[in-house]
Amino acid sequence: MEIPIFVVISGSDLYGIPNPSDVYIRGVHILDRELFIKNCLYKSKEGRS
């Protein structure tokens, strides 16, 4: 499960100019420990081939 800790809207919408093609949602989240470990193991095995 991903737990969001920070989310922000950027682009022209941030300045009050609504433009659907220029809206970005950015954020930071905490990844579940098991998923983090699986992703790290997968990446390390990927580089060995």
N, CA, C and O atoms as a GROMACS GRO file, in nm:
protein
  196
    1MET      N    1   0.085  -0.118   0.000
    1MET     CA    2   0.000   0.000   0.000
    1MET      C    3   0.089   0.124   0.000
    1MET      O    4   0.188   0.130   0.073
    2GLU      N    5   0.053   0.222  -0.081
    2GLU     CA    6   0.125   0.348  -0.085
    2GLU      C    7   0.054   0.449   0.005
    2GLU      O    8  -0.068   0.466  -0.003
    3ILE      N    9   0.130   0.515   0.089
    3ILE     CA   10   0.075   0.614   0.180
    3ILE      C   11   0.124   0.753   0.136
    3ILE      O   12   0.242   0.784   0.153
    4PRO      N   13   0.034   0.837   0.080
    4PRO     CA   14   0.080   0.970   0.037
    4PRO      C   15   0.116   1.058   0.156
    4PRO      O   16   0.043   1.064   0.255
    5ILE      N   17   0.230   1.128   0.144
    5ILE     CA   18   0.268   1.220   0.250
    5ILE      C   19   0.274   1.365   0.200
    5ILE      O   20   0.277   1.459   0.279
    6PHE      N   21   0.278   1.381   0.067
    6PHE     CA   22   0.282   1.514   0.011
    6PHE      C   23   0.227   1.509  -0.132
    6PHE      O   24   0.273   1.428  -0.212
    7VAL      N   25   0.130   1.593  -0.164
    7VAL     CA   26   0.072   1.600  -0.298
    7VAL      C   27   0.053   1.747  -0.333
    7VAL      O   28   0.004   1.825  -0.252
    8VAL      N   29   0.092   1.785  -0.455
    8VAL     CA   30   0.080   1.924  -0.499
    8VAL      C   31   0.034   1.928  -0.644
    8VAL      O   32   0.069   1.842  -0.724
    9ILE      N   33  -0.045   2.030  -0.677
    9ILE     CA   34  -0.086   2.056  -0.815
    9ILE      C   35   0.003   2.167  -0.867
    9ILE      O   36   0.017   2.272  -0.805
   10SER      N   37   0.064   2.143  -0.983
   10SER     CA   38   0.148   2.246  -1.044
   10SER      C   39   0.105   2.268  -1.188
   10SER      O   40   0.011   2.204  -1.236
   11GLY      N   41   0.172   2.359  -1.256
   11GLY     CA   42   0.132   2.396  -1.390
   11GLY      C   43   0.052   2.525  -1.386
   11GLY      O   44   0.051   2.594  -1.284
   12SER      N   45  -0.016   2.556  -1.494
   12SER     CA   46  -0.089   2.683  -1.501
   12SER      C   47  -0.204   2.689  -1.400
   12SER      O   48  -0.244   2.798  -1.358
   13ASP      N   49  -0.259   2.574  -1.362
   13ASP     CA   50  -0.369   2.571  -1.266
   13ASP      C   51  -0.325   2.627  -1.130
   13ASP      O   52  -0.406   2.683  -1.056
   14LEU      N   53  -0.198   2.612  -1.100
   14LEU     CA   54  -0.144   2.665  -0.975
   14LEU      C   55  -0.157   2.817  -0.969
   14LEU      O   56  -0.174   2.874  -0.861
   15TYR      N   57  -0.151   2.883  -1.085
   15TYR     CA   58  -0.159   3.028  -1.092
   15TYR      C   59  -0.300   3.078  -1.125
   15TYR      O   60  -0.320   3.197  -1.151
   16GLY      N   61  -0.398   2.987  -1.122
   16GLY     CA   62  -0.535   3.027  -1.143
   16GLY      C   63  -0.577   3.036  -1.288
   16GLY      O   64  -0.683   3.091  -1.320
   17ILE      N   65  -0.495   2.982  -1.377
   17ILE     CA   66  -0.529   2.981  -1.519
   17ILE      C   67  -0.566   2.838  -1.557
   17ILE      O   68  -0.478   2.757  -1.584
   18PRO      N   69  -0.696   2.806  -1.559
   18PRO     CA   70  -0.734   2.667  -1.586
   18PRO      C   71  -0.703   2.626  -1.731
   18PRO      O   72  -0.761   2.679  -1.825
   19ASN      N   73  -0.614   2.532  -1.745
   19ASN     CA   74  -0.577   2.478  -1.876
   19ASN      C   75  -0.561   2.327  -1.857
   19ASN      O   76  -0.459   2.284  -1.803
   20PRO      N   77  -0.658   2.247  -1.901
   20PRO     CA   78  -0.655   2.103  -1.875
   20PRO      C   79  -0.528   2.032  -1.926
   20PRO      O   80  -0.491   1.928  -1.874
   21SER      N   81  -0.464   2.089  -2.029
   21SER     CA   82  -0.344   2.023  -2.082
   21SER      C   83  -0.218   2.059  -2.004
   21SER      O   84  -0.111   2.005  -2.033
   22ASP      N   85  -0.228   2.147  -1.906
   22ASP     CA   86  -0.111   2.190  -1.830
   22ASP      C   87  -0.135   2.177  -1.680
   22ASP      O   88  -0.110   2.271  -1.605
   23VAL      N   89  -0.182   2.062  -1.637
   23VAL     CA   90  -0.202   2.036  -1.494
   23VAL      C   91  -0.118   1.914  -1.457
   23VAL      O   92  -0.131   1.807  -1.518
   24TYR      N   93  -0.034   1.930  -1.358
   24TYR     CA   94   0.052   1.821  -1.313
   24TYR      C   95   0.025   1.796  -1.166
   24TYR      O   96   0.019   1.890  -1.086
   25ILE      N   97   0.010   1.672  -1.130
   25ILE     CA   98  -0.006   1.635  -0.989
   25ILE      C   99   0.120   1.558  -0.951
   25ILE      O  100   0.150   1.453  -1.009
   26ARG      N  101   0.192   1.610  -0.855
   26ARG     CA  102   0.316   1.548  -0.812
   26ARG      C  103   0.305   1.515  -0.664
   26ARG      O  104   0.232   1.581  -0.589
   27GLY      N  105   0.376   1.413  -0.624
   27GLY     CA  106   0.368   1.376  -0.485
   27GLY      C  107   0.480   1.284  -0.441
   27GLY      O  108   0.560   1.235  -0.522
   28VAL      N  109   0.483   1.262  -0.314
   28VAL     CA  110   0.579   1.171  -0.250
   28VAL      C  111   0.497   1.074  -0.166
   28VAL      O  112   0.401   1.114  -0.100
   29HIS      N  113   0.535   0.947  -0.169
   29HIS     CA  114   0.462   0.850  -0.089
   29HIS      C  115   0.558   0.753  -0.022
   29HIS      O  116   0.675   0.741  -0.060
   30ILE      N  117   0.507   0.686   0.078
   30ILE     CA  118   0.582   0.582   0.147
   30ILE      C  119   0.538   0.450   0.089
   30ILE      O  120   0.419   0.418   0.090
   31LEU      N  121   0.633   0.372   0.039
   31LEU     CA  122   0.604   0.243  -0.020
   31LEU      C  123   0.609   0.135   0.088
   31LEU      O  124   0.693   0.140   0.178
   32ASP      N  125   0.519   0.039   0.078
   32ASP     CA  126   0.516  -0.072   0.171
   32ASP      C  127   0.651  -0.145   0.172
   32ASP      O  128   0.711  -0.161   0.066
   33ARG      N  129   0.698  -0.188   0.286
   33ARG     CA  130   0.830  -0.249   0.300
   33ARG      C  131   0.848  -0.371   0.208
   33ARG      O  132   0.953  -0.386   0.146
   34GLU      N  133   0.747  -0.456   0.200
   34GLU     CA  134   0.758  -0.576   0.116
   34GLU      C  135   0.772  -0.539  -0.031
   34GLU      O  136   0.852  -0.600  -0.103
   35LEU      N  137   0.694  -0.441  -0.077
   35LEU     CA  138   0.705  -0.397  -0.215
   35LEU      C  139   0.840  -0.334  -0.243
   35LEU      O  140   0.897  -0.353  -0.350
   36PHE      N  141   0.892  -0.260  -0.148
   36PHE     CA  142   1.024  -0.198  -0.163
   36PHE      C  143   1.131  -0.305  -0.180
   36PHE      O  144   1.217  -0.296  -0.267
   37ILE      N  145   1.126  -0.406  -0.095
   37ILE     CA  146   1.225  -0.513  -0.102
   37ILE      C  147   1.214  -0.589  -0.233
   37ILE      O  148   1.315  -0.619  -0.296
   38LYS      N  149   1.091  -0.621  -0.274
   38LYS     CA  150   1.071  -0.692  -0.401
   38LYS      C  151   1.125  -0.610  -0.517
   38LYS      O  152   1.191  -0.665  -0.606
   39ASN      N  153   1.098  -0.480  -0.518
   39ASN     CA  154   1.147  -0.394  -0.626
   39ASN      C  155   1.299  -0.388  -0.628
   39ASN      O  156   1.360  -0.390  -0.735
   40CYS      N  157   1.362  -0.380  -0.511
   40CYS     CA  158   1.508  -0.375  -0.505
   40CYS      C  159   1.568  -0.506  -0.553
   40CYS      O  160   1.667  -0.505  -0.626
   41LEU      N  161   1.510  -0.619  -0.513
   41LEU     CA  162   1.562  -0.748  -0.556
   41LEU      C  163   1.545  -0.766  -0.706
   41LEU      O  164   1.635  -0.818  -0.772
   42TYR      N  165   1.433  -0.723  -0.761
   42TYR     CA  166   1.407  -0.735  -0.903
   42TYR      C  167   1.509  -0.652  -0.982
   42TYR      O  168   1.564  -0.698  -1.082
   43LYS      N  169   1.534  -0.530  -0.937
   43LYS     CA  170   1.628  -0.442  -1.006
   43LYS      C  171   1.770  -0.499  -0.999
   43LYS      O  172   1.843  -0.492  -1.097
   44SER      N  173   1.808  -0.556  -0.885
   44SER     CA  174   1.944  -0.609  -0.874
   44SER      C  175   1.962  -0.735  -0.959
   44SER      O  176   2.070  -0.756  -1.013
   45LYS      N  177   1.858  -0.819  -0.973
   45LYS     CA  178   1.866  -0.936  -1.057
   45LYS      C  179   1.866  -0.897  -1.205
   45LYS      O  180   1.926  -0.965  -1.288
   46GLU      N  181   1.798  -0.788  -1.237
   46GLU     CA  182   1.787  -0.741  -1.374
   46GLU      C  183   1.925  -0.701  -1.429
   46GLU      O  184   1.951  -0.720  -1.548
   47GLY      N  185   2.010  -0.647  -1.346
   47GLY     CA  186   2.141  -0.602  -1.390
   47GLY      C  187   2.244  -0.713  -1.402
   47GLY      O  188   2.352  -0.689  -1.458
   48ARG      N  189   2.215  -0.831  -1.354
   48ARG     CA  190   2.312  -0.942  -1.357
   48ARG      C  191   2.315  -1.017  -1.490
   48ARG      O  192   2.410  -1.092  -1.514
   49SER      N  193   2.215  -1.000  -1.576
   49SER     CA  194   2.208  -1.081  -1.699
   49SER      C  195   2.309  -1.045  -1.801
   49SER      O  196   2.312  -1.106  -1.908
   0.00000   0.00000   0.00000
